[in-house]
Amino acid sequence: MPSAQRGTVQRRESGKWAARYRDEEGAQRLRGGFATRTEALSFLSQKLDEVEALRRGDPAALRRREMPTLGELASEFLGQHSAEPSTVETLRFRLRYALDGPGLDGEGGWRDVRIDRIQPHEIGAWRNRLPGKSAYGVHKALRQVLRYAVRAHLLDENPASLTPNPEPKRSEVQTFTLAELELIAAEVSPRFRALPIFAALTGLRPCEWIALERRDVDLSERVVYVRREHVDGETKPYGKTSRSLRAVPLPARAGEALAGHPARIDSRLLFPATRGAYIDLQNWRWREWTPALKAAGIAPRTPYATRHTFASLSIAAGVSLFELSRFMGTSPAMLDKTYGHLLPDALDRGRAALDAFVQAIASEEVNDGRR
């Protein structure tokens, strides 16, 4: 068997073109059905490169020879993906729509289809059949898996990236007024009475205030230290991102709410559950939060709405997105995406601040010149 081969292309009686070559084991192969000679030559060139790589024992080429199905690739991707367990579970759930079809009924999915046979036009048709509210996240999950295939040299291009995946229109964030928070505080159990005001004036995520210990709150310095989070029954020493480990200012009204908050000697937690352990957020919502909103005559909103309330109040108070990102433990870009619509007067505030600053500098320079 020659160390290198050139292969040939020829025109068939049907008018179509075919490419002839030898595979990595020396067996002669013929691939037909090409409309033009150029298409046949392009295929032949790619195939000859692949054969040579296989003969050299190139790992990527060897792996491509046994191309995985999407189901196999998804399992491999999830097994090596470094993320929070909740994030992995979300990806696993979303990928079901790609594996089992838009209706999760086994129709229109690619669980048993080799990934090199999934075409962009098929992905486009599949996306159009996805549930409207889930389509963006589901498509994004498929992109992640096929991007992994590109990194692993299984695919040269991500077919899911060739199909547009427009983000859904932003929905209005749900917030509370201070009066509503006071009404909610009056309806929850006494041991949680400080929580609505405290959460709304510090902006902590529920997983963060659940994990707060009394030592994390400095009433004299009016600071709350976010050092850990409690998610899926597990307490972790760091937050969701590197920004999550932070200090948050404690407004006077939140401090007043905590001043009357009962401390328990059988638990170090600031807001413990009945038996002193960590609150189970799902159970707490149904036993405390939802009944309190109903009793107060307030439209249903999740506890996370207190975090949105903090953001809206801070923006209204003139806190910059940079400062707010530090307090909330997230990026300025994410804040701008979520709360940017709450900044209609940002240009006016920025212009006024710069005018005042420049005028102060000019006045100072004039005074220095007179001395």
N, C-alpha and C positions, 0 to 999 in steps of 0.2 A: 504494500500500500504506500503510495507516495507520501512524503512528509507534508506536501501542500497540494492543493487542488484548485482548479479554476472553475470547474463546473461549466455547464452550457445552458443556453436557452434556445427554444425552438418553437416554431409556429405549428399548431396542430391543424388537422383537417377542418375542425370546427371554426377556425379563425382565431381561436384563443391561443395564448402563449403558455408555455410550460417551462419549468426550470428543473434541470437534472443535476444531482450532486451525490456525493458519498457521505454517509453519516460518520460519527466518530468511531464506529466499529468497522468501517469499510464497506458497509452494505449500500448498494445503489438506491437512491430515492428519487422519486419524480413528483413534482407538485405542479398541477395545472390550474386552469381557470382564470388566468390573468388576462385582462382586457387589452393590455398593450405590452410591448417589449420592455418599455421602461419599468413597468410594475414588476415584471418577471425578473429583470436584472436587479432591482432594488431588493426583492425578496431573496434572491440568490446571494447577493453580497452580505446581507444580514445573516443568512443561514451559514455561509462559509465562515464568517467570524465566530459564530456560535460553535460550530464544529471544531475549529481550531482551539477555542477556549476549553472545550470539553476534553480534547486530547491533551492539553497542558494540565488538566486537573484543576482549572480555575474554580474556586468554591462557589462563586455566584452562578457560573454557568452550570455547574453540577446541580445546584439547587433548583435552577429553572427547569431542569429536565424533569423534575417531579413537582411541577407547579401545584401549590395547594389550592384547595377549594376555599371559598370565602369563609365557610364555617370553620375550617382548620386554621385559617389565618387569624380569624377573630379570636379564637381560643388562645393562639400563640401571643397575639397582641395584648390581650387582657392579662395573660399570665406574666408578662414582663413589664407591663405598664406601671410606672412608679407614681402613685397618686393615693389620695385618701380612699379608704374602703367605700365610702358613700359615693365618691366620684366614679370608681370602678363599677359599682352596681348601676349607676345611672347610665354609663356607657353600655353595659351589658344589656340593659333594658332597651335602650334606643337601637342597638344593633339587631334586635329581634325583628325590627321592621325591614331590615335589609336581608336577613337570613330567611325569614318566614313570610315575607311579603307585606304590603301596606295594610292588609286586613288581618295580619298575624294568623292567617289560616293556611299557610303553606303555598299559597298561590302568588306567583310573581316575585318570589324571593330567590336568593342565590346561594343558599346554604351548601348545596352540593355542586355548584358551578365553579370551575377553575377561574381564578381571578383574572387571568389573561384573556378570558372570553367575555368579560363583562364590558359592554360597550357604552360610551357616553350617551348615545340616544336612548338606550334602555334605562339608564339612570335618570334621564330627564323625564321619561314617561312614568317611572316609578315614583319620582318625587311629586309629580302632579296628583298622585293618588294618595299621598300621605295625609294624615289628619292635619288640618290647617295650623293649629296651635303648636304642633310638635314637629312640623316639617323641617324647620331651620335646625333644631338640635339634632334630629335624626340624621339629616343629610351631613351635618358637621361630623357626627360620629363615624359615618361611613368614610368620609374624607380622611379622618385620622387613621383608620385602619389601613386604607389603601396608600396613604402617605408612608406608613410603616413599611409597606411592601416595596415602595420605591427606595427607602433607606436600606432595606435588606437586599437590594439589587434583584428583586423578583420582577419588578415592572420598571420600564423606562419613564413612564409618565402616569400620573394619577388620573384615571378616567373620571373620578367624581369631581375633580377640580375643574373639569371642562364644562360642567353643568352649573349654571348660576344658582347661588343659594342666598337669595335676598333675605336680610334680617326682617323679622316681623315689625310692624309699626309699634313704636313705644307706647305703652299704656300709661295712664296717669298713676303715679305712685299714691298709695293710700296713707293719709296722715290723720292725726288727731289734733283738736284744739286743746289748749290747756284746761279749759272748762270740762271738756269731755274726759280728760285724764283724771281730773278730780272726781268726777262722777263714777268712773270705773274703780278708782281707789276706794270709794265708799262702799262698793258692792262686793269686792273680793274679801277673802278671809283676812282677819287682822294681821296675820303673819306675812301677808303679801301686800299690805296696804301701801307701803312705800314704793313698791315695784313699778307701777305705771309711770309715775313722775320720774323716778330714778332712771329707768330705761330710756324714756323720751328725752331726758336732758343730758344723757351721757352718750347715747348712740351706740351702745354695746349690742352686739348680736345676741340673740337668746342663748346660743351655746356658750357665750362668754359670761353673761350675768349668772347663768346657772352654775358656772364653775368658780365664781367669785368667793373668796374667803374674807372674813372680817379684816384680816391683816392687810388686804389689798386696798382698803379704803383709808385714806388719811384725812380725817375731818378737819384737823387743824390747818393743814396745808391745802385743803380742798382739792385733792387729787385722787383719782382712781387708777390703780395699776392693773393693766390687763396682762396676765402672765400665762394663762392657760385657757383651754376650752373643753367642753364636755360634749362629745358627739357619739351617738350610737352606743351609749353605755360605757364609753371609754373617755377618761380624762387625759388630756395631752398637755405637756408643759409649754408648748408653743401654739400660736394661733394658726389661722388658715394660710397666711402668708408671712414673710419676714417683717412686714409692716405691722402685723397684728400684735406683736409684743410692744406695748406702748404705755404712755401715761396720758390720761384724759382729764381735762379740767372738770371739777365738780361744782356746778353752779349753786348759788346759795339756796334756791328753792329745793334742789335735790338733796342738799345737805340737811335742810330742815326736815324733809321727809324721812331721812335716815336717822335723825336725832331721836325720833319717836319710835323707831323700828325695834321690836323686841329681839334681843340676842339670846340664843339658846346655848346653854353650857354643854349640851350633848352633841354639838356639831360645830365645826369651824366654818361652815358655809354661811354666807350672808343671807341667802334665800334657800334654806333647806326644805325638803319635802316633809311630810307629816312625821316620818320616823327619823328625820335627821340626815337622810341620804340625799343624793342628787335628784333634782326634779326630773321626772319623765315628761318631756315637753308635750308629747301627744296627749297623755293622760291629763296633764295640767290644763291644757287648752279646753278639754271637754268638761273638766270638773270645776275649774275656777274662771278661766278667761271668758269663754263663750257665755256662760250664765251671767257673768257680771255685765257684759255688754248688753245682753238682752234685758236685764233688770234696769240698766241705766237708760234704755231706749236708744242705744247707739247701734248704727248699722254694723254688721259683722265685718271685722278686720282681723288679720292675723297679728300675733304679738310682734312680728317683724315690722309692722307699721310704726312701732315706736321709734325704730331706727330711722325710718323715712321722716318721721316727725322731727327728730333731732337735726337731720340734714336741712330740712326746709326752714326750721327756726334759725339755724346757724347762718344760712345764706341770707335770710331776711335781716339778720343782725349785722351783715357785712363781713362775716368771716370768709376769708379767701379760700378757694378750692385747694390751694396748697396746704394751708393750715388744716382745713377740714379733712384732707386725706390723711394727715398725721393723726388726727383725733379718731377717725373712723377706721383706721387700719386698712385702707385700700388705696388704689392709685388715683391720681388726679384725672386720668383719662376715663376711668370707670365712673368717677363721680360726675364728670362732665356729660358722659353718655346717659346717666340715669337722672341727674338733677339739673342739667344745663338749661332746661326750659324755665327753671325757677330764677334765672339770672337776667331778666329783661332789662334791668337798669344797670347792668355791669359796666357798660360803656360810660354812662353818666358818672358812676362812682369812680371809675378809673380816671376819667378826664378831670374830675374835680380834685381827686387826690394828687394827680401829677401837677395840676395848675398850682395848688397850694404849696406843694413841695418846691417847685421851680421858683415860685414867688418868694418863698422863705430864703432860698439860696441867694437869689438876686439881692434881696434886702440885706442879707448878711454881708455880701460882697461890697455893697455900697457903703455900709457902716464901717467896714474894715478900711475902705479907701479914704474915709474922712478922718480916720484916726492918725 
